Amino acid sequence: MKSTLKKLPKSQVEITITVPYEEYEKAEKHALEEISKELKVEGFRPGHIPENVIREKVDEETIRGVAMEHLLPMTYTKAVQEHKADVIARPKIDIKTPIKKKGDELTYVAVVSVMPEVKMGDYRKIKVAREPVKVEPKQVEETLQMILDRFAEWKDVAGKAQKGHRAEVSFEGFDEKGAAIAGTASKNHPVVLGAGVMVPGFEEAIIDMAVGESKEFDVDFPKEYHAEPMKGKKVRFKATLGRLEEKIAKELTEELVEKVIGEKLSVADFKKRVEDDLKAEMEARARREHDAKVVQEVMKITKVDLPDDLINEELQYMKEEHKQRVAKQGLTWEQYLKHIKKTDEDFMKDNRKGAEERLLARMGVQSILKDSKIDVTDEEAVAEVEKMAAKYPENVRKQVHDHYKPGTENWRSLKNNMAADKLIDMLSK
């Protein structure tokens, strides 16, 4: 058997394979043995039917087809190993010269995607500054006020609706022709005026209304509105104010603190806990933003000729991730696509660039990890698992250890994430 390899664009290779007739004969013999096991001929046991009898009962095209089913994978695998081709997909086979008679050589071409070569710039020049995190007193006060608002009491109030009042509004939206718009109606809908929860312009239109009063007003939905059918749409609302309440302010006391967190704590200690929680949240957000900047810098110096097979595989992963998020919202994938007026093909097209960026980032990071010899020892991983387990109650810690048991996929994922953290630290200042 002879084979040659030619590189093609988009990380594909073309392997031309020539198989001598002698190798085909061996494959044909194997095919006759397989057919003999399945063929039923009176006077012969399956697997013990003479070749001449098989050829009388089975046409040559069928025998040749079974032989090729054995010969092609065997010779293709051998050629891939000889050329050390790192294939990542099923090949497309094109037979150039088939076996038609005794003595013919078989020649075929296999085109297949291979793991792309990654070319990196000088990653040692990447140094992304970490932004310092500071919690301002105003942020603590705003958070405390949000907590007080959750436990506030409300009482009915007379007069006109004002900012800060809680209103119950019954409403429905209509298009420019006067037809009701699905999904825009609600009865006794609670809204705190000025909170900015409703579409811009709606809460402002309710201000100065009295209980029992009805009103019609137009609202222009933003072009960036989350619901596709409503983006940039002008809607005429018919609304009736059914109830109006004002808030009775609460004071932060130890009794209220216990009601909020379920344990006794002084007001001062509670404020400190709120500040610490805010800082931890801000640090986590700052870390995510910083890490994303590092990855962006890595992508800038990463050059990869991505094959379509790899991009399509990544798109499938992204689709599955999206389907899981949609399922958590109680929708099927088909319902979701219908809601956003898209098809599977639209999803693939819209997310192709994102798939390419994910692959580019992953391959760039993996290339740097390999070149810089960043590694995570088993001892470091065990210590990390211990640290994670310590955050849980005693009766749950064994589950954490079992989840990250050495040798499992979760264990490998943990080590990969820890290695990525080391890389981020190396590329930071």
KOLVEXTI-383124 format. One line per 10 residues: number of its first residue (from 0); their letters; for each residue x, y, z of N, C-alpha, C. Coordinates in steps of 0.1 Angstrom, whole numbers, always signed. Layout:
NUM	A	X/Y/Z/X/Y/Z/X/Y/Z ~ ...
% end
This chain:
0	MKSTLKKLPK	+8/-12/+0/+0/+0/+0/+9/+12/+0 ~ +5/+22/-8/+12/+35/-9/+2/+46/-5 ~ +8/+57/+1/-1/+68/+4/+7/+81/+4 ~ +1/+92/-1/+7/+105/+0/-3/+115/+7 ~ +3/+125/+13/-6/+135/+20/-3/+149/+15 ~ -14/+156/+12/-13/+169/+7/-22/+178/+17 ~ -16/+189/+21/-23/+199/+30/-32/+207/+22 ~ -44/+210/+27/-54/+218/+21/-58/+230/+30 ~ -65/+240/+25/-69/+251/+33/-78/+247/+45 ~ -80/+255/+55/-89/+253/+66/-86/+240/+73
10	SQVEITITVP	-73/+238/+75/-69/+226/+83/-74/+213/+79 ~ -74/+211/+66/-78/+198/+60/-66/+192/+53 ~ -66/+179/+52/-56/+172/+44/-62/+162/+34 ~ -55/+160/+23/-60/+151/+13/-50/+139/+12 ~ -55/+127/+16/-46/+115/+16/-50/+107/+4 ~ -40/+105/-5/-43/+96/-16/-37/+82/-13 ~ -45/+72/-14/-41/+59/-10/-43/+49/-22 ~ -32/+42/-25/-32/+32/-35/-30/+18/-29 ~ -40/+9/-32/-40/-4/-26/-38/-15/-37 ~ -27/-23/-36/-25/-33/-46/-36/-44/-46
20	YEEYEKAEKH	-37/-51/-57/-47/-61/-58/-46/-72/-47 ~ -33/-75/-43/-31/-86/-33/-38/-83/-20 ~ -38/-70/-16/-45/-66/-4/-60/-67/-5 ~ -64/-63/-17/-79/-64/-20/-83/-79/-19 ~ -75/-88/-24/-78/-102/-24/-80/-107/-9 ~ -71/-102/+0/-72/-106/+14/-86/-101/+20 ~ -89/-88/+16/-102/-83/+21/-113/-90/+15 ~ -112/-95/+2/-123/-103/-4/-125/-116/+3 ~ -113/-122/+7/-114/-135/+14/-121/-133/+27 ~ -118/-122/+34/-125/-119/+47/-140/-117/+44
30	ALEEISKELK	-143/-111/+33/-157/-108/+29/-165/-121/+27 ~ -158/-131/+20/-164/-144/+17/-167/-151/+30 ~ -158/-150/+40/-160/-157/+53/-171/-151/+60 ~ -173/-137/+60/-184/-131/+66/-197/-135/+60 ~ -197/-135/+46/-210/-138/+39/-214/-153/+42 ~ -203/-162/+43/-206/-176/+46/-213/-178/+59 ~ -211/-169/+69/-217/-170/+82/-232/-166/+81 ~ -235/-158/+72/-249/-153/+71/-257/-160/+61 ~ -251/-166/+51/-258/-173/+40/-263/-186/+44 ~ -275/-189/+39/-282/-202/+41/-282/-210/+28
40	VEGFRPGHIP	-275/-221/+28/-275/-230/+16/-277/-244/+21 ~ -287/-250/+15/-290/-264/+19/-278/-273/+17 ~ -276/-281/+27/-265/-290/+27/-252/-285/+33 ~ -251/-272/+36/-239/-266/+42/-243/-259/+55 ~ -233/-260/+65/-235/-253/+77/-230/-238/+75 ~ -237/-229/+82/-232/-215/+81/-217/-214/+85 ~ -209/-207/+77/-195/-205/+80/-187/-216/+73 ~ -193/-226/+67/-185/-236/+61/-190/-239/+46 ~ -194/-228/+40/-198/-229/+26/-186/-226/+17 ~ -184/-235/+7/-173/-233/-2/-174/-220/-10
50	ENVIREKVDE	-162/-215/-14/-162/-202/-21/-170/-202/-34 ~ -168/-213/-42/-175/-214/-55/-190/-214/-53 ~ -195/-220/-42/-209/-220/-40/-214/-206/-36 ~ -206/-199/-28/-209/-185/-24/-211/-176/-37 ~ -201/-178/-46/-201/-170/-58/-212/-173/-67 ~ -218/-185/-66/-229/-189/-74/-242/-182/-68 ~ -242/-181/-55/-254/-175/-48/-254/-160/-47 ~ -242/-154/-46/-241/-140/-43/-233/-133/-55 ~ -239/-122/-60/-233/-115/-71/-220/-108/-67 ~ -211/-106/-77/-197/-100/-74/-198/-86/-68
60	ETIRGVAMEH	-208/-79/-72/-209/-65/-67/-211/-65/-52 ~ -219/-74/-47/-222/-75/-33/-209/-80/-25 ~ -202/-90/-31/-189/-94/-25/-179/-83/-24 ~ -178/-75/-35/-169/-64/-36/-173/-54/-26 ~ -186/-51/-24/-190/-41/-14/-186/-45/+0 ~ -188/-58/+4/-184/-62/+17/-169/-62/+19 ~ -162/-65/+8/-147/-64/+9/-143/-50/+11 ~ -149/-40/+5/-145/-26/+6/-149/-21/+20 ~ -159/-26/+26/-163/-22/+39/-152/-25/+49 ~ -145/-36/+46/-133/-40/+55/-120/-33/+51
70	LLPMTYTKAV	-118/-32/+37/-105/-27/+32/-104/-12/+34 ~ -114/-4/+32/-113/+11/+33/-109/+16/+47 ~ -116/+12/+58/-112/+16/+71/-98/+12/+75 ~ -95/-1/+71/-82/-6/+75/-70/+2/+68 ~ -71/+4/+55/-61/+11/+48/-60/+26/+51 ~ -72/+32/+54/-73/+46/+57/-66/+48/+71 ~ -69/+39/+81/-63/+40/+94/-48/+39/+93 ~ -43/+29/+85/-29/+27/+83/-22/+40/+78 ~ -28/+46/+68/-23/+58/+61/-22/+70/+71 ~ -33/+71/+79/-33/+82/+89/-22/+80/+99
80	QEHKADVIAR	-20/+68/+104/-9/+65/+113/+5/+67/+107 ~ +6/+64/+94/+19/+66/+88/+23/+81/+87 ~ +13/+89/+84/+15/+103/+82/+14/+111/+95 ~ +10/+104/+106/+8/+110/+119/-2/+122/+118 ~ -12/+119/+111/-22/+130/+109/-32/+130/+121 ~ -33/+141/+127/-42/+142/+139/-56/+145/+135 ~ -63/+135/+129/-76/+137/+124/-87/+140/+135 ~ -97/+148/+131/-107/+151/+141/-121/+149/+136 ~ -123/+143/+125/-136/+140/+119/-136/+128/+110 ~ -148/+125/+105/-149/+114/+96/-144/+119/+82
90	PKIDIKTPIK	-137/+110/+75/-132/+114/+61/-143/+114/+51 ~ -141/+122/+40/-149/+121/+28/-141/+113/+18 ~ -146/+101/+14/-139/+92/+6/-144/+93/-9 ~ -134/+94/-18/-137/+95/-32/-129/+84/-39 ~ -135/+74/-44/-128/+63/-51/-124/+67/-65 ~ -112/+68/-69/-107/+73/-82/-107/+61/-92 ~ -100/+50/-88/-100/+38/-97/-104/+26/-89 ~ -116/+21/-91/-121/+10/-84/-116/-4/-89 ~ -117/-14/-81/-114/-28/-85/-125/-33/-94 ~ -122/-36/-107/-132/-42/-116/-129/-56/-120
100	KKGDELTYVA	-115/-59/-120/-111/-72/-125/-99/-76/-117 ~ -95/-88/-119/-83/-93/-112/-70/-85/-117 ~ -62/-81/-107/-50/-74/-110/-52/-59/-109 ~ -64/-53/-108/-66/-39/-107/-61/-34/-93 ~ -55/-22/-94/-52/-15/-81/-64/-6/-77 ~ -65/-4/-64/-76/+5/-59/-69/+18/-55 ~ -74/+29/-60/-69/+42/-56/-81/+50/-52 ~ -79/+56/-40/-90/+65/-35/-84/+77/-27 ~ -92/+87/-26/-87/+99/-19/-96/+101/-7 ~ -90/+104/+5/-97/+107/+17/-94/+122/+21
110	VVSVMPEVKM	-104/+130/+21/-102/+144/+26/-108/+145/+40 ~ -100/+149/+50/-104/+149/+64/-98/+161/+71 ~ -106/+166/+81/-101/+178/+89/-91/+172/+99 ~ -81/+180/+102/-71/+177/+112/-70/+188/+122 ~ -65/+184/+134/-63/+194/+144/-54/+206/+139 ~ -60/+218/+139/-52/+229/+133/-39/+233/+140 ~ -30/+238/+133/-18/+243/+139/-20/+256/+145 ~ -15/+258/+157/-17/+271/+164/-4/+279/+164 ~ -5/+291/+158/+6/+300/+158/+4/+311/+168 ~ +14/+312/+177/+12/+322/+188/+22/+333/+187
120	GDYRKIKVAR	+18/+346/+190/+27/+357/+192/+34/+356/+205 ~ +41/+366/+209/+48/+366/+222/+39/+368/+234 ~ +34/+358/+240/+24/+359/+251/+30/+365/+263 ~ +44/+365/+264/+51/+370/+276/+49/+386/+277 ~ +45/+392/+266/+43/+406/+266/+29/+410/+271 ~ +21/+400/+273/+7/+403/+278/+8/+406/+293 ~ +3/+418/+297/+2/+421/+311/-10/+430/+313 ~ -21/+423/+318/-33/+430/+320/-35/+434/+335 ~ -36/+447/+337/-37/+452/+351/-50/+448/+358 ~ -49/+444/+370/-61/+441/+378/-66/+454/+384
130	EPVKVEPKQV	-79/+457/+382/-85/+469/+388/-88/+467/+403 ~ -84/+477/+411/-87/+476/+425/-102/+477/+428 ~ -106/+470/+438/-120/+470/+442/-122/+477/+455 ~ -131/+487/+455/-134/+494/+468/-149/+496/+469 ~ -154/+493/+481/-168/+494/+484/-170/+508/+490 ~ -178/+516/+484/-181/+529/+489/-192/+529/+499 ~ -192/+538/+509/-203/+538/+519/-217/+539/+513 ~ -218/+547/+501/-231/+548/+495/-236/+535/+490 ~ -227/+526/+485/-232/+513/+481/-237/+505/+492 ~ -231/+506/+504/-236/+498/+515/-250/+503/+519
140	EETLQMILDR	-251/+517/+519/-264/+523/+523/-275/+519/+513 ~ -272/+519/+501/-282/+515/+490/-286/+500/+492 ~ -276/+492/+495/-280/+478/+498/-288/+476/+510 ~ -285/+483/+521/-293/+482/+533/-307/+487/+530 ~ -308/+498/+522/-321/+503/+519/-330/+493/+511 ~ -323/+486/+502/-330/+475/+494/-335/+465/+504 ~ -328/+461/+514/-332/+451/+524/-344/+457/+532 ~ -343/+469/+536/-354/+475/+543/-367/+476/+534 ~ -365/+479/+521/-376/+479/+512/-383/+466/+511 ~ -376/+455/+512/-382/+442/+510/-391/+438/+522
150	FAEWKDVAGK	-388/+444/+534/-396/+441/+546/-405/+453/+550 ~ -406/+463/+541/-414/+474/+544/-429/+471/+543 ~ -437/+478/+551/-451/+477/+551/-457/+488/+542 ~ -469/+485/+536/-475/+495/+527/-490/+497/+532 ~ -494/+510/+531/-508/+513/+534/-515/+521/+523 ~ -528/+519/+522/-535/+526/+511/-534/+541/+513 ~ -533/+548/+502/-532/+563/+503/-542/+569/+493 ~ -547/+580/+496/-556/+588/+487/-548/+598/+479 ~ -555/+604/+469/-548/+614/+462/-542/+609/+449 ~ -533/+616/+443/-527/+613/+430/-515/+604/+432
160	AQKGHRAEVS	-513/+596/+422/-501/+587/+422/-488/+595/+421 ~ -479/+591/+430/-466/+598/+429/-454/+588/+429 ~ -443/+593/+425/-431/+585/+425/-428/+579/+439 ~ -426/+566/+440/-424/+559/+453/-436/+552/+457 ~ -448/+556/+452/-460/+548/+455/-460/+535/+449 ~ -467/+525/+455/-469/+512/+449/-483/+512/+443 ~ -484/+510/+430/-497/+510/+423/-501/+496/+418 ~ -514/+494/+418/-519/+482/+411/-526/+487/+399 ~ -521/+483/+387/-526/+488/+374/-531/+476/+365 ~ -543/+478/+360/-548/+468/+350/-546/+475/+336
170	FEGFDEKGAA	-540/+468/+327/-537/+474/+314/-537/+464/+303 ~ -537/+469/+290/-536/+461/+278/-530/+470/+267 ~ -522/+464/+259/-515/+471/+248/-522/+468/+235 ~ -522/+479/+226/-528/+478/+213/-519/+483/+202 ~ -520/+477/+190/-511/+483/+180/-517/+495/+173 ~ -511/+500/+163/-515/+513/+157/-529/+512/+150 ~ -533/+499/+147/-546/+497/+141/-557/+494/+151 ~ -553/+494/+164/-563/+491/+174/-565/+477/+178 ~ -556/+468/+173/-558/+454/+176/-549/+451/+189 ~ -555/+443/+198/-548/+439/+210/-535/+431/+207
180	IAGTASKNHP	-525/+434/+214/-512/+427/+213/-510/+416/+223 ~ -508/+404/+219/-507/+393/+228/-495/+395/+237 ~ -497/+392/+250/-487/+393/+260/-485/+407/+266 ~ -494/+416/+263/-493/+430/+269/-503/+433/+279 ~ -512/+423/+282/-523/+426/+292/-520/+420/+306 ~ -524/+427/+316/-522/+423/+330/-533/+429/+338 ~ -537/+422/+349/-548/+427/+358/-542/+429/+372 ~ -545/+440/+377/-540/+444/+391/-525/+441/+392 ~ -518/+446/+382/-503/+444/+381/-496/+454/+391 ~ -488/+448/+401/-482/+457/+411/-469/+464/+405
190	VVLGAGVMVP	-467/+476/+407/-455/+483/+403/-452/+495/+412 ~ -439/+496/+416/-435/+507/+424/-431/+518/+414 ~ -438/+529/+414/-436/+540/+404/-422/+546/+406 ~ -414/+546/+395/-401/+552/+396/-390/+541/+398 ~ -394/+529/+399/-385/+518/+401/-378/+514/+388 ~ -385/+518/+377/-379/+515/+363/-380/+500/+359 ~ -390/+494/+365/-392/+479/+361/-400/+478/+348 ~ -410/+487/+346/-418/+486/+334/-410/+493/+322 ~ -416/+491/+310/-409/+497/+298/-409/+512/+300 ~ -398/+518/+296/-397/+533/+298/-409/+541/+292
200	GFEEAIIDMA	-414/+549/+301/-426/+558/+297/-438/+553/+304 ~ -439/+540/+308/-451/+535/+313/-454/+540/+327 ~ -444/+539/+336/-445/+544/+350/-448/+559/+350 ~ -441/+566/+342/-443/+581/+341/-457/+584/+338 ~ -464/+576/+329/-477/+579/+325/-487/+577/+336 ~ -484/+568/+346/-493/+565/+357/-493/+576/+368 ~ -482/+583/+369/-480/+594/+379/-491/+605/+376 ~ -497/+609/+387/-508/+619/+387/-522/+613/+384 ~ -522/+600/+382/-536/+593/+381/-542/+591/+395 ~ -555/+591/+396/-562/+588/+408/-568/+574/+408
210	VGESKEFDVD	-570/+568/+419/-576/+554/+420/-589/+554/+413 ~ -591/+544/+404/-603/+543/+396/-603/+550/+383 ~ -592/+559/+381/-591/+566/+368/-585/+557/+357 ~ -590/+559/+345/-585/+552/+333/-578/+562/+324 ~ -569/+557/+316/-561/+566/+308/-555/+558/+296 ~ -554/+565/+285/-547/+559/+273/-535/+567/+270 ~ -524/+560/+267/-511/+567/+264/-503/+558/+255 ~ -493/+564/+248/-485/+557/+239/-471/+554/+245 ~ -465/+543/+242/-452/+539/+247/-444/+534/+235 ~ -432/+539/+234/-423/+534/+223/-413/+524/+230
220	FPKEYHAEPM	-414/+512/+226/-405/+502/+231/-391/+504/+226 ~ -381/+502/+234/-367/+504/+229/-363/+495/+218 ~ -354/+499/+209/-349/+490/+198/-341/+479/+204 ~ -336/+480/+216/-329/+469/+222/-337/+461/+232 ~ -350/+461/+231/-359/+454/+240/-357/+439/+239 ~ -358/+432/+250/-354/+418/+251/-363/+409/+243 ~ -376/+413/+241/-386/+405/+234/-385/+409/+219 ~ -381/+400/+210/-379/+404/+196/-391/+410/+190 ~ -404/+405/+192/-415/+411/+185/-419/+425/+189 ~ -414/+430/+201/-417/+443/+206/-406/+453/+204
230	KGKKVRFKAT	-395/+449/+198/-384/+459/+196/-388/+471/+187 ~ -386/+483/+193/-389/+495/+185/-404/+497/+182 ~ -413/+490/+188/-427/+491/+185/-434/+501/+193 ~ -443/+509/+186/-452/+518/+193/-464/+511/+198 ~ -467/+512/+211/-479/+505/+217/-488/+515/+224 ~ -501/+515/+221/-510/+523/+229/-516/+515/+240 ~ -514/+519/+252/-518/+512/+264/-531/+519/+269 ~ -541/+510/+273/-553/+515/+281/-551/+509/+295 ~ -550/+519/+304/-547/+515/+318/-557/+521/+328 ~ -559/+513/+339/-568/+517/+350/-561/+515/+363
240	LGRLEEKIAK	-560/+526/+371/-553/+525/+384/-563/+520/+394 ~ -560/+508/+399/-570/+501/+409/-567/+503/+423 ~ -554/+506/+427/-550/+508/+441/-537/+516/+442 ~ -536/+523/+453/-524/+531/+455/-520/+530/+469 ~ -507/+527/+471/-502/+526/+485/-489/+534/+487 ~ -487/+538/+499/-474/+544/+502/-466/+536/+513 ~ -453/+537/+512/-445/+528/+521/-443/+534/+534 ~ -444/+525/+544/-441/+528/+558/-427/+524/+561 ~ -418/+534/+562/-404/+531/+564/-401/+523/+576 ~ -391/+513/+574/-387/+505/+585/-373/+509/+590
250	ELTEELVEKV	-370/+507/+603/-357/+510/+608/-349/+497/+609 ~ -336/+498/+607/-328/+486/+609/-325/+483/+623 ~ -331/+473/+629/-329/+469/+643/-324/+455/+643 ~ -320/+451/+655/-315/+437/+657/-326/+427/+654 ~ -339/+431/+657/-350/+422/+654/-352/+420/+639 ~ -350/+431/+632/-352/+430/+617/-340/+422/+611 ~ -328/+424/+617/-316/+417/+612/-318/+402/+614 ~ -324/+398/+625/-326/+383/+628/-337/+378/+618 ~ -346/+387/+614/-357/+383/+605/-351/+381/+591 ~ -341/+389/+588/-334/+389/+574/-325/+377/+573
260	IGEKLSVADF	-317/+374/+583/-306/+364/+581/-309/+351/+589 ~ -319/+352/+598/-322/+340/+606/-313/+337/+618 ~ -305/+347/+622/-296/+346/+633/-295/+360/+640 ~ -291/+359/+653/-289/+372/+660/-276/+378/+657 ~ -276/+391/+654/-264/+398/+650/-267/+413/+653 ~ -257/+420/+658/-258/+434/+661/-260/+441/+647 ~ -266/+453/+648/-267/+461/+636/-254/+464/+629 ~ -244/+468/+638/-230/+471/+633/-224/+459/+626 ~ -225/+447/+632/-219/+435/+626/-227/+432/+613 ~ -240/+434/+613/-247/+431/+600/-243/+441/+589
270	KKRVEDDLKA	-241/+453/+592/-236/+463/+582/-222/+458/+577 ~ -214/+453/+586/-200/+449/+582/-202/+436/+573 ~ -211/+428/+576/-213/+416/+568/-218/+420/+554 ~ -227/+430/+553/-232/+435/+540/-221/+440/+532 ~ -212/+448/+539/-200/+454/+532/-191/+443/+527 ~ -189/+432/+535/-180/+421/+531/-186/+414/+519 ~ -199/+411/+520/-206/+404/+509/-205/+412/+496 ~ -207/+426/+497/-206/+434/+485/-192/+434/+479 ~ -182/+434/+488/-168/+434/+483/-165/+421/+476 ~ -170/+410/+482/-168/+397/+476/-175/+396/+462
280	EMEARARREH	-187/+401/+461/-194/+401/+448/-187/+410/+438 ~ -182/+422/+442/-175/+431/+433/-162/+425/+429 ~ -155/+418/+438/-142/+412/+435/-144/+401/+424 ~ -155/+393/+426/-158/+382/+417/-161/+388/+403 ~ -169/+399/+403/-172/+405/+390/-160/+411/+383 ~ -151/+417/+391/-139/+423/+386/-129/+412/+381 ~ -129/+401/+388/-121/+389/+384/-126/+384/+370 ~ -139/+383/+369/-144/+378/+356/-141/+387/+344 ~ -143/+400/+347/-140/+410/+337/-125/+410/+333 ~ -116/+409/+344/-102/+409/+341/-98/+396/+333
290	DAKVVQEVMK	-103/+385/+337/-100/+372/+330/-104/+373/+316 ~ -116/+379/+313/-121/+381/+299/-111/+390/+291 ~ -106/+400/+298/-96/+409/+291/-83/+401/+287 ~ -79/+393/+296/-67/+384/+294/-69/+375/+282 ~ -81/+369/+282/-84/+360/+271/-85/+367/+258 ~ -90/+380/+258/-91/+388/+246/-77/+391/+241 ~ -68/+393/+250/-54/+396/+246/-47/+383/+240 ~ -51/+372/+246/-45/+359/+240/-51/+357/+226 ~ -64/+360/+224/-70/+358/+211/-63/+367/+200 ~ -59/+379/+204/-53/+388/+195/-40/+382/+189
300	ITKVDLPDDL	-33/+374/+197/-20/+369/+192/-20/+354/+187 ~ -33/+349/+186/-35/+335/+183/-39/+334/+168 ~ -32/+327/+160/-36/+325/+146/-39/+310/+144 ~ -51/+307/+140/-55/+293/+138/-64/+292/+125 ~ -61/+283/+116/-70/+281/+105/-80/+270/+109 ~ -92/+274/+113/-102/+265/+119/-109/+257/+108 ~ -110/+244/+110/-118/+236/+100/-132/+237/+103 ~ -141/+236/+93/-155/+237/+95/-160/+226/+105 ~ -154/+214/+104/-159/+203/+113/-158/+207/+127 ~ -147/+214/+131/-144/+218/+145/-154/+229/+149
310	INEELQYMKE	-157/+239/+140/-166/+249/+142/-180/+244/+144 ~ -184/+235/+136/-198/+229/+137/-199/+221/+150 ~ -189/+214/+154/-189/+207/+166/-191/+216/+178 ~ -184/+228/+178/-185/+238/+188/-199/+244/+188 ~ -204/+246/+177/-218/+251/+176/-228/+242/+182 ~ -226/+229/+180/-235/+219/+186/-234/+220/+202 ~ -222/+222/+207/-220/+223/+222/-228/+236/+226 ~ -226/+247/+219/-233/+259/+222/-248/+258/+222 ~ -253/+250/+212/-267/+248/+211/-272/+240/+223 ~ -265/+230/+227/-269/+222/+238/-269/+230/+251
320	EHKQRVAKQG	-259/+239/+253/-259/+248/+264/-271/+257/+264 ~ -275/+262/+253/-286/+271/+251/-299/+264/+254 ~ -300/+251/+249/-312/+244/+252/-314/+241/+266 ~ -303/+239/+274/-305/+236/+288/-310/+249/+295 ~ -305/+261/+291/-309/+273/+297/-324/+275/+294 ~ -328/+273/+282/-342/+274/+278/-351/+265/+285 ~ -346/+252/+287/-354/+242/+295/-357/+247/+309 ~ -347/+254/+315/-349/+259/+329/-360/+269/+330 ~ -363/+276/+318/-373/+286/+318/-387/+279/+314 ~ -387/+266/+313/-399/+258/+311/-403/+258/+296
330	LTWEQYLKHI	-394/+261/+287/-397/+260/+273/-390/+249/+266 ~ -396/+243/+255/-389/+234/+247/-381/+242/+237 ~ -371/+236/+230/-363/+242/+221/-371/+248/+209 ~ -381/+240/+205/-390/+244/+194/-398/+256/+197 ~ -403/+256/+210/-411/+268/+214/-402/+280/+215 ~ -390/+279/+219/-381/+290/+220/-378/+296/+206 ~ -375/+287/+197/-372/+291/+183/-384/+298/+177 ~ -396/+293/+180/-408/+299/+174/-410/+313/+180 ~ -407/+314/+193/-409/+327/+200/-400/+338/+195 ~ -387/+334/+191/-378/+344/+186/-378/+345/+171
340	KKTDEDFMKD	-387/+337/+165/-389/+336/+150/-375/+333/+143 ~ -369/+322/+148/-357/+317/+142/-358/+302/+139 ~ -348/+297/+132/-347/+283/+129/-334/+278/+134 ~ -332/+265/+134/-320/+259/+138/-308/+264/+129 ~ -311/+266/+117/-301/+271/+107/-297/+286/+111 ~ -307/+293/+115/-305/+307/+119/-296/+307/+132 ~ -298/+298/+141/-290/+297/+153/-276/+295/+150 ~ -273/+285/+141/-260/+282/+137/-253/+293/+130 ~ -260/+300/+122/-254/+312/+115/-251/+323/+124 ~ -261/+326/+133/-259/+337/+142/-248/+335/+152
350	NRKGAEERLL	-245/+322/+156/-235/+319/+166/-222/+314/+161 ~ -220/+314/+148/-208/+309/+142/-196/+317/+147 ~ -197/+330/+146/-186/+339/+151/-182/+336/+165 ~ -192/+334/+174/-190/+331/+188/-183/+318/+189 ~ -187/+308/+181/-180/+295/+182/-166/+296/+178 ~ -163/+304/+167/-149/+306/+163/-141/+312/+174 ~ -147/+322/+181/-139/+329/+191/-137/+320/+203 ~ -146/+312/+206/-144/+302/+218/-133/+293/+214 ~ -133/+288/+202/-122/+278/+198/-109/+285/+198 ~ -108/+298/+193/-96/+305/+192/-90/+308/+206
360	ARMGVQSILK	-99/+312/+215/-95/+314/+229/-90/+301/+235 ~ -97/+290/+234/-93/+278/+240/-80/+273/+235 ~ -78/+273/+222/-66/+269/+216/-54/+277/+220 ~ -56/+291/+220/-46/+300/+225/-41/+297/+239 ~ -51/+295/+248/-48/+292/+262/-40/+279/+263 ~ -45/+269/+256/-39/+255/+256/-24/+256/+251 ~ -22/+264/+241/-9/+265/+235/+1/+272/+245 ~ -4/+282/+252/+4/+289/+262/+7/+280/+274 ~ -3/+273/+278/-1/+263/+289/+10/+253/+286 ~ +9/+248/+274/+19/+238/+270/+33/+244/+269
370	DSKIDVTDEE	+34/+256/+262/+47/+262/+260/+53/+267/+273 ~ +45/+272/+282/+50/+277/+295/+52/+266/+306 ~ +47/+254/+302/+49/+243/+311/+41/+245/+324 ~ +30/+252/+324/+22/+254/+336/+15/+241/+339 ~ +16/+237/+351/+10/+224/+355/+4/+225/+369 ~ -6/+216/+372/-12/+216/+385/-9/+202/+390 ~ -3/+201/+402/+0/+188/+408/-12/+182/+414 ~ -12/+169/+417/-23/+163/+424/-24/+168/+438 ~ -13/+171/+444/-13/+177/+457/-20/+191/+458 ~ -18/+199/+448/-24/+212/+447/-39/+210/+445
380	AVAEVEKMAA	-43/+201/+437/-57/+198/+434/-64/+193/+447 ~ -58/+184/+454/-63/+179/+467/-65/+190/+477 ~ -56/+199/+477/-57/+210/+487/-68/+219/+483 ~ -71/+221/+470/-82/+229/+465/-95/+223/+469 ~ -96/+210/+467/-108/+202/+471/-111/+204/+485 ~ -100/+203/+494/-102/+204/+508/-107/+218/+512 ~ -102/+228/+504/-107/+242/+507/-121/+244/+503 ~ -126/+238/+492/-140/+238/+488/-149/+231/+498 ~ -144/+219/+502/-152/+211/+511/-154/+218/+524 ~ -144/+225/+529/-145/+232/+542/-156/+243/+543
390	KYPENVRKQV	-161/+247/+531/-171/+257/+531/-185/+251/+533 ~ -186/+238/+533/-198/+231/+534/-200/+225/+548 ~ -212/+222/+553/-214/+215/+566/-207/+201/+565 ~ -204/+196/+577/-196/+184/+578/-203/+172/+571 ~ -216/+171/+571/-223/+160/+565/-223/+161/+550 ~ -219/+172/+544/-219/+174/+529/-205/+172/+523 ~ -195/+173/+532/-181/+173/+527/-177/+161/+519 ~ -182/+149/+523/-179/+137/+516/-184/+137/+502 ~ -195/+143/+500/-201/+145/+486/-192/+153/+477 ~ -186/+164/+483/-176/+172/+476/-164/+164/+472
400	HDHYKPGTEN	-159/+156/+481/-147/+148/+478/-150/+138/+468 ~ -162/+132/+468/-166/+122/+458/-168/+128/+445 ~ -173/+140/+445/-175/+147/+432/-162/+150/+425 ~ -151/+153/+432/-138/+156/+427/-128/+144/+429 ~ -133/+132/+428/-125/+121/+430/-114/+120/+419 ~ -101/+118/+423/-91/+117/+413/-94/+107/+402 ~ -91/+111/+390/-93/+102/+378/-106/+105/+371 ~ -115/+112/+378/-128/+115/+372/-128/+127/+363 ~ -138/+129/+355/-139/+141/+346/-139/+154/+354 ~ -146/+154/+365/-146/+166/+374/-133/+169/+379
410	WRSLKNNMAA	-125/+159/+383/-111/+161/+388/-103/+167/+377 ~ -104/+162/+364/-96/+168/+353/-100/+182/+350 ~ -113/+184/+351/-118/+198/+349/-113/+208/+359 ~ -113/+203/+372/-108/+211/+383/-93/+215/+380 ~ -85/+205/+376/-71/+208/+374/-69/+217/+362 ~ -77/+216/+352/-77/+225/+340/-80/+239/+344 ~ -90/+241/+352/-94/+254/+357/-83/+260/+366 ~ -77/+252/+374/-66/+257/+382/-54/+261/+374 ~ -51/+254/+363/-40/+257/+354/-43/+270/+347 ~ -56/+272/+343/-60/+284/+336/-59/+296/+346
420	DKLIDMLSK	-62/+294/+359/-60/+305/+369/-45/+309/+370 ~ -36/+299/+369/-22/+301/+370/-18/+310/+358 ~ -23/+306/+346/-20/+313/+334/-24/+328/+335 ~ -37/+330/+340/-42/+344/+342/-33/+352/+351 ~ -28/+346/+362/-19/+352/+371/-6/+356/+364 ~ -1/+347/+355/+12/+349/+348/+10/+361/+338 ~ -2/+363/+333/-4/+373/+323/-10/+386/+329 ~ -9/+387/+342/-15/+399/+349/-4/+407/+356 ~ -8/+419/+359/+2/+428/+367/-6/+435/+377
% end
